[in-house]
Every structure is written in C-alpha cells, then in structure tokens.
Amino acid sequence: MKPEFIFFDIDNTLLDHSSAEASAQREIYSQFTELQQVAVDEWLDSYKEINNGLWLQYQNGAIGREQLQRTRFEETMASLGILSERSDEIGKRYMEVYREYWCWIDGAEEALEEISGRYPVGFITNGFLETQHKKIEQMELTRFSNLFIISEEIGVMKPHQKVFDTAAEKAGKLHESILYVGDSYSSDIIGGKNAGWKTAWFTALIEETIENSTADFCFEEYPVLVNFLNGVKV
C-alpha cells in the first residue's frame, strides 16, 4: 500500500549532523588550548561516547536538558584529565560553531522536493527546541510543510509512542497509512513500527549493524527512496 503521508526525521536523515558535529568539535579544539592536551581524535571519541550516553539518559527521562548541556563537556574533559573550569564556555561556543556547519545530506533536498510534490510530508525531531527551529529556518523546510513535531514540545522523545500518536493526529491520518523515514533504528524504526507506522531506514551514516531489521525498506542513497515511492523496483 502506498503511504498517504510521509514524515521525515531531520538530524542525520536530512541534515548531516555527524559531519557538522565533528567539524564544530575540531574548531573548538583548535580554539581552546586546554583541549589540546590530548590528540584531537581522542577528544572526539571521548566526547561522542559521553554525549551519546547522556542523550540516552535524556531520552529515557533520567536527566534534564540543562544537565545534558552542562555536563557533556565537563565530563569529557574530566575523563581525559583536563581541568574543566571553562567547560560551560566551551559548550556555549560549540553550539555557536555547530550551526555554521549545517548542510544537507547528499541528495536529500532534491529528493524531498520531488517527494513533497507527490505526497504530503511533515517532520519529527528529538533535538532541542530552539536549535531545531533554527535548522528548520536555515534549511527552509517550510517550503515542504508546516507540520513539525519537536519532542521537547511533546514532553517525551522518540521512540515514545506519544510522539507518533501526536504526529498522526496532526496529520489527520491513520497510523498504518503513514511512512516514517529516519536513521536511528531505536528511535525511528522501532518507534515507528511500535506505533503501527511503515518505516524506511536511512543507513548511509549509521555505525550500528542490525540483523533481522524490522524496517519495511532500507536505503543508503536518496534516489533509491524516490524510486521506491514512485513504484520502481529496487
């Protein structure tokens, strides 16, 4: 059955968050001499591990947003034996620099233009409210839709079913008629499937390997998704 509505995740599905994050981290590494006590790759690896762990706690409701933002640089610096007195300053500077590196994933903008001409679309994201609004503005996503579901406004994060129920209600569609396109297996694919949606898993940027994926469709390049939605066998 062809979908009646398509929702897209934003980070690492349409916007290359991983590339922007790494570029911003390298820039702040060059700006703050205390970080240079360790190799840049060691800094990047440690930050990624700690940040991912904190985001998981935030997603599960174990910590708040303020704690996540306050502690991810502090904990990374402490774990590497770096004095963390300027961790707040570094964190604020990172968010400023991060925005300078936002860019579309290859082929995503063109695909979205074509898909939105054939299907009604919307967007669901777990990011911080003001940051995601800035992404929506910079990427000009209102060209395609005015339906945006930002988890911070809902009070829970994907994969919580309330996010998907709210999105379906706002789209005015039955759950089984909606397709969700996302990169995170746990948040997007499992969350979407548990809500009764169809799912398309964008795998080009993922590092995880999932055996027996429950996604209805997997793709690494956007023209493949476009062909799939156009009924072309892939």
C-alpha angles and dihedrals in degrees: 000000000000114000120253093206134018125207121194130204112225113209114071089353101067103356119049097235095165093057093045092048093050093046092048092047091052090051095051088045088059092047101049114058095199090066089057090071085090131041115273093242090052089052092048094048094047094047092048093051095048095041092050090051092050092047089053090052090047091049090052092048094246094122135021130244093255092055092049093051093042099047108036094081094033093053094044092052093046092049089056095045094253120141106250100204091120097040093114091051091048091049093052092047090050092057090051093050095041091064091057092064101050112131139156122265109250111280095000098108094048091047092049090051091054097040094048088055090061104031136032108251140192139175135241123190139171096206130116112288101241093039092052091047088055090051091050089051097045094045090043090227091165085078086077106032145344093217111104125163111196112184094219088064091050095049096234134064134232129303087043108110092227089072092055094041090053092048093049091049093050091047090049092227137123114256094242092055094059127091119202120203115200146138104224113086094199099041103031109025101034091036092050095044092048088054091053096253128135113247138209114195118212103207105172095102102032124112097191123094116216121191117206094012115202093211114123091221136011127200139169099191127046097229086064090058091047091052091048092053090045090056096252112146113244 
